[in-house]
């Protein structure tokens, strides 16, 4: 795989670790509320749902990190699978929750997928 693809995948994995931290540990704190534009009351009421969502982001990060440890066809398949998962989640989130998700989640995944497939 190309170095550029692996760098993008690494950055996407780190981004999803950050999403995990925001959703699991900072959701009810000022930084989490500011990031997601929520009130203290809403954040408190939805903290369990946010933590669950954060856990899923952690699984995406783990899968992307795992893909960087593989080689050959196995690496290609795992990278494509997890990048496609991130891309679909980003598109869905961008269409249903906040448009900015398209830029912060879907676009990087699309770039990473293109680099993997072209590499």
Residue pairs with C-beta under 8 A, 6 or more apart in sequence:
1 75
1 76
1 79
1 116
1 119
2 115
2 116
2 118
2 119
4 115
4 119
5 79
5 112
5 115
5 116
5 119
6 68
8 108
8 111
8 112
8 115
9 64
9 67
9 68
9 79
9 83
9 112
9 116
10 64
10 65
10 68
11 108
12 64
12 83
12 86
12 108
12 109
12 112
13 60
13 61
13 64
13 65
13 68
14 61
15 104
15 105
15 108
16 57
16 58
16 60
16 61
16 64
16 86
17 57
17 58
17 61
19 54
19 57
20 54
20 55
20 57
20 58
20 61
21 54
22 31
22 32
22 35
22 36
22 54
23 32
23 50
23 51
23 53
23 54
23 57
24 50
24 51
24 54
24 55
24 58
25 54
26 32
26 35
27 33
27 36
27 43
27 46
27 47
27 50
27 51
27 54
28 40
28 43
28 44
28 47
32 38
32 43
32 50
33 39
33 40
33 43
36 43
38 46
43 50
60 82
60 85
60 86
60 89
63 78
63 81
63 82
63 85
64 79
64 82
64 83
64 86
66 78
67 75
67 78
67 79
67 82
68 75
70 78
76 116
79 112
79 116
80 113
80 116
80 117
83 109
83 112
83 113
83 116
84 109
84 113
86 105
86 106
86 108
86 109
86 112
87 106
87 109
87 110
87 113
89 105
90 101
90 102
90 104
90 105
90 106
90 107
90 109
91 102
91 106
93 101
93 102
93 105
93 106
94 100
94 101
94 102
94 105
94 106
